[in-house]
């Protein structure tokens, strides 16, 4: 498995933004590697925020004017970070701005040939002032590292440094599709997977600055070595391909980080360092929402939804310190709990909402679902008593049985009081017969009973993927409101060993039992 370069940079950016204390509503990064959304990033802004010291002799964007006939410019160092996506971006070493014009863009291989006009006529519309910020690592960042207005730029720099260092040190391996192109549109072309190449370590050593939002990078002045080598090998004199290549840029597109698990492990360790597990936490109902406070998060009220309801149930009854193969909140129970919540919502809704015919039909169907489910539980309990499986707990089961019977009759009475006989598929006499019938007879005719009640759940309702998406949607909201809590829960993953996970049709959450929860 792999992730895109954009996802990897977005995760690094989130870490930097978090350490700088940028409010969650203003953060652009995202540590959730299961998603790939848009990334509000400008390589041009990153280039013009880097200090001169970044563009040293190793940089693939640095050069020196070599023209003995030009006394004004000869020997001057320059930076040319132009490419087809960002346009022209050039400066001399003694300038405090980049100009949107490179004197070399009409020269072969876009490098100096010695006859370019270097004395440029600059206007305010043709330059971008440099905002030189410090080269700080993730460990060096804090809320006071720079002014508030410069924090977004400093976060971009640190994220770039962090990811480049990991790639340079071979902690992660980047791969991409190598292209020699004359226009940025070619970067969108798709290639056979077998053509993907490992990006050489020298690329990161030479301090390339990728276009992270496109998961692509151009080799800067290294292009001359790459392209000229092709011209020198196997081409005949005046070969038209030489003319073509002399106007090309060298790109890697569709860049991926190959060892996703290694990257994930690193990001998770960084996230957990940022978010130590608290001793106390709050997650309790209030009105139509939940009051949540977890660790470094402020106390907030979040609107209730299916995903949050499921998360609350997981925290209340399905926590485990380690993965267990047969432990969890079953898909069936989740669906019936969702139905119970929807029934409660209907019963406390306004009169006009309760009188709506569509809402009535849905309400009756849901009550009949729960009546059947409780009948099934009732017969299971009766069968257990009869088989003496729980002989020492007979009294407790008998009490439970009476509670189930009472709940079944209560549900029937609620729907029977609604004047909508076309929707109700059961009468009082039938209910009493089903309650009193022998368990063997019930299970023998179970499918027929279920069919007569017209309560079969749809395939979507029975889907594990649907429940996972409900949880995922809730966590997406929590990332904005309570980022610490969201990182604690994590996106649900199959057989996860931390945060929320699922194993076939069983959902669970792995966490320690040291947190004292206030569930209200």
N, C-alpha and C positions, 0 to 999 in steps of 0.2 A: 504494500500500500504506500501511497505517496500523497503529499500535499503540494499545492502550488507555491511558488515563490511569494506570490501576493499574500497568501494565507500566513506563511511563515513571518513575513515582515509585519503584517497586521498584528500578529500575536506579540512580537517584539515591541511594536509601537504601543500596544496596550500596556505592557509592563512599564515602559518609560513614562507614559502619561500618568499611570497610577502612582508611580514613585514621585513624580513632580507635583502631585496633588491636583491635577486637572479634573474638574467636576465630571462625573460619569456622563452627564447630558452633553458634554462637549468633547468627549473622547471619540476618536475615529477608529482606533484599533479594536481588535476583537480576539480574545484568547481561545474562543471556541473553534477548534479545528475541524469540527463536523460540518461547518457552514462556510461558504465562500460568497460573501456579499460584495458590494461596491466598496472601494477604498478611496477616500478623498485625499489624494496624495499628488503633489507636484514635484517631479524630479528637479525642475528649474528652481523651485524654492529651496530644496535641499542643497543644491550646488551653491547657490548664492548665500547660504547660511554657514557654509564650512569655512574655517579660517585658512589663511594661506599655508599654514604649516601642514595641512592635510595634503596639499598638492606639492609633494616633495619630488625627489628624483625618481621615486618608484612609480609615481602616478602616471597612468596611461593618457592623461589629459595635459601633461606638462611638456613644454618644449622650450627651445632657445633659438632666438633669431640669429641666423648665420648668414649675414650679408655684409661683407667688408666694404661695400660701396655705399652703405647707408649708415652714416655716423650716428644718426639719432636713435636708431632702433637696434643696431648690431649688438649682439651679446645680451639683449634683454630676454628674460624668461617670460613665458606666456602660459595661459591656461585656455584650452579650447575644448569645451565639454559639449559641443554641438552634436545633434543627431536628428534623424528624420522626424522623430516624435516631438521633441522639444524645440526644434528650430536651431538657429545659430546662437551660440553663447560663448563669448570670448572676452578675455581681459589680458592686459599686460601686468607684470608683477607690481608696478608702482601705482596701479589704479585701484580706487576703492569702489568700483562698480564693474558689472559685466555689461557688455554691449550686445545687442541683438544682431550682430553682424560679425562674421568671421572672414578675414581676408583670404583664407585658404579654401573656401568652399567651391571655388571655381578651378582650383588646382587639382592635378592628378592625385588620386587617393586622399584628397582633402588635407594634404600636408603641404608645408611650405616648399615652393620650388625655387625661391630666391628672387622672383620678379614681381611679387605681389605689392599692391599699394597699401602701405601700413598706416599712412597718415589719414585717419578717418574723420569725417565731419560728424560730430556727435550732437544729438538733440535729446532733450529729456525723455521723449517718447521712445528713444532707441537704446535706453540703458536701464539697468536694474541695480539699485544700490545694494551693496553687500551688507549683510547683518552678521558679522563674524561672531559666532558663539563658541563656547569651549567644547573641546572633545572629551566628553565625560562618559564613563562606562555606566552600566546599570547600577552597579554597587555604589557609585559615587553620587548618584542622583538623590536629591531630597527636595522638599517643598521650597527651599530657599536657594536653589541652584541658579536661578535667573529671575528676571522680572516676569510678572504674570503674562504680559503680552508676548514675550519671547518663548514661553513654555512649549507651545505647539511645535515651533521650529526646533528647539533643543530636543524634544522627544523624537522628532524625525531623525536627527543626527545620531542620537544614542542608539535608536533602533537599528539604524544602518550599520553603525560600528559593531553592535552586538552580533548581528547576523553575519556580517562579513568576517568577523573574527572566528566564529564557529565554522564557517565554510573554509577559511584559510587553514584552520587547525585540524581539518578533516573530521570534526565532530559530526558533521552532516555532509552528505554528498548531493551536489546539485547536478541535474541533467537537463539538457535542452536540445532543440533542433537548430543546427548550424545553418545560417543562410547568408548569402551575399546578395544584397538587394539594393534597388535604386528608389524604392518608395515604401513608406511604412505600411501600406495596405497589404503587402506581401506577408507581413507578420501574422496575419489572421489565417493564413493557409494551414491546413492540417496535413500531417505526414503519417506515414506508416510507423507504428510503434518501434519497429526494428531499427529505424534511422536515428533514434535519440542517442545523444552522446553525453558522456561525462564531461562537465566543464572543467578545464585544466585548473590546477591550483594556482598557476601563475596569473590567471585572470583575477583572482581575489588578492594576490600579492601586489598586483599593479593597481589596486584600489579602484576598480570599476564601480560606477554608481548606476545600478540598474534602474529601469523604469518599472518600479515595483507594481504599480497598478495594472500593468500589462504583463507581468511575469516575464519580462524580457530585458536583455542588456546588449549594448553595443560596445565594441572593444576599444573605442577611442583611437589613439594613434597606433595602437597595436595592429590596426587593420592593414597598415602598410606592409608589415612583415607577412601577414597572412595572405593578402591578395597578391603582393609582388611575387611570393613564392609560387603561386599558381601560374603567374605570367611567365616566370622563368623556367618552369618545368613543363615541357611537352608542347608549348605553343610555337607555331611557326612565326616567322617575322611578319608583322602587320596582321596578325590574327585578330579578327574583329572582337573576339572575346576579351582581348587585352584592353581594348578601348572601353568595353562594357564594365569590366572589373575595376578600371581606374575611376569609375564614377559610382562605385558601390560602397556601402557600409557593411561591416561584418557584425551580424547579430546572432544571438541565441534566443529563440522564442519558445513559448509554452514551457517555461522552466519549472521544474518540480524539485522538491526535496525528497530524495528517494526513501530514506529510512525514517518514515513517519513516526514510528514508535519511539525512536531515540529522541526526536524533536519533542514529541508529546511528553515524554518523561521529564525532559529538561524544563519545559514550560510549566508543567504541573508542580514541579519542585519549586520553581520561582513563585508561582501563584500561592502555594501553601506558605511560603516564607512571608509573603506580603499579607496573608490572611491567616494568622494563627487561630486555632480553634478556641472559641470563647467558652467560659464556664457556665454562662447563663444566656438564654435566648428566648424570644417571644414569637409565637405564631398562633394567634387566637382570633376567632370570629368577632367582627363588630359590624353591625348593620348589614350592608350588602357586600362587605369586603372582609379583609383580614388585616389585623395590626401585626406588623413584622418588625423585629429588631434583632439583628444578628451581628455580633462582633463589632467591626468598625463601621457598620451601616447605621445611619440615622433611623429613628423610629418612624415608620411610614405606614400609611393605609393603602392597600392594594386591592383593586376590585376583584371580587370573587369570580373564578372560572373553573371549568372542569379539571384542568391541569393542577391548579392550586388545591382543589379538593382532594385529588388523588395524592399529591405530595404530603398533605396534612395526615392522611390515613397512613401513608408509608412511615412517617416520622412517629406516629402514635403506636403503631403495632407491628411494623415490619422492618425494624432496624436490626442489623447484625454486624458484629465486628469483623467477620470474615465471610467469604462466599460460601453458601451452602447450596447443594444441588437441588434439594427438594423443599426449599423455604421461600415463601413470598406471598404476595397479595395476588390471588388468582384472578385471571381475566373475568371469570364468571362473577365472582364477588364484586369486582370493580364495576361491572356493568349494572348489577343490581343496586349497588350503592349510588351510582349515577342516577339511576331511575328514582331511587328514594329521594335524592336531593331535588330532582326535577318535580316530583310530586309535592314536596314541601314548598317549593317555589310557587307552584300553582295555587296551593291552598292559602298562601299569604299574599297572593296577587290581588289587584283591584277587582271589584265586582264586574266591570266591563270586560276585563281580561278573562275572568272565570266563566262568563256567559258566552264567550266566543266559541262557536261550534267546533272549530278546528282544535282549539285548546282542550275542549271537553273530550273529544274523541281520543286525543293523545293521552290525556289524564286517565281515562278509563282503561286504555290499552296498557299503560304502565302499571296501574294497580293490578290488573289481571296477570301481568308478568310476575309481580311480586307475590300474588296469591299462589300461583303455580310453584314458584321457587320455595315458598314457605311450606306448601304441601309436601314438596319433595324432602325438605329438611325434617318435617314432622314424621314422615314415614321412615326416614333414615334413623331417627332417634328411637322410634318404636321398634324398629328391627334390631337396633343395638341392645335394647332392654330385653327383648325376647331371646336374643342369642346370648344374653348375659356377658356381653363384651365389656361392659362397664358396671359389673355387678356391685362394686363397692360404692358407686356413685349413683345408685338408682334414684334416690330422693331428688338429687339435683336435676337429673334428666326428666323426672316426672314434673318438677316445677317448670323446667324449660318447655316441656311439651304443652303444658297449660298456657304458657305465655304465647307460644306459637299459635295455638288454636284461637286464643283471644285476638291476636293480631290479624289472623285470616278473616275472622268474622267482622272485625272493625273495618277492614279494607272493603269487604263486600258491602257492608252497610253504607259506606261512603259513596260507592258507585251506584248502589241500588237506589239511593235517594235522588240521583240525577235522572231527570226525565229524558232519557235518550236510549230507549229500549233497542233501537237498531244496532247500537254499538256494543251493548252488554251481552256477553256470550255465555252467561251462567246465571242460574237462579238459586234461591236460598235452599231449596230441597237438594239440589245437586251438590252444593257446597257442604251441606251436612253429611251427605252420603260419602263424599270424598274424605272428609275429616274422619269419619268413623270406619272407613273401609280398612280391610286387612292390608298391611304393607305389600304382601306378595301380589295381591290383586291390583294395587295401585301401580306397581312397577311393571306388571304384565301389560297394563293398558296405558302406560305412561305417554307414549308417543301419540296415541289417539286422543288422550285428554288434552295434551299440549296443542294438538292441531285444532281441536274443537274450540279452544279458547282463543285461537288466532293470535298467538303471542310470540311466534318465532322471531328471534332477533335477526336483523339484516347482517349480511356478511361484513359490512363496514363496521357495524356495532360490535361484532365479535372479533374484530381485527386487533392483533397485538400492535400492529403498526399505527393504527388509529389512536390507541391509548398513548403510545410513545410520542406521537405528534402533539397530543393534548398537553403532555408533560413538557415537551420541548417548547411549545408556544408560551407556556407559563414561565419557564426559565428565561426565555428571551425578554419577557417583560421585567422579570426580576433583575436582569443584568443592568437595566437602566435605573431601577429604583433601589435595589439592594445587591450591589455587585459582590459583596463578601458572601452573602447567603447563596447567590447564584453559583459562585465558584465552589462552595461547599457541596452543593447538590450535583453540579456538573450535568451535562446532557446525558440522557439515558443511553446506555450501551449494553450490547449483548454480553452477558456474563462479566459485567464490570467488577473490578476489585476495589473500586472506590466510588463514592457518590451513588447515584441512582443507576440501577441495572435491571436487566430482565433475563430470565432463563426460560425459554419457551413461553408459557403463558403465566409465569410467575414474576411479579415485580417486587423489588426490594431496595433498600438503601443501606450501604455499608458505611458505618461510622461508629465512633466509640460511644459508650453509654455515659461518658463523663459530663456531657452537657445537661444542665437542668433546664427543662423546657417549661414554659408557661403556655399551656394550650387553652387557657381560659376556663 
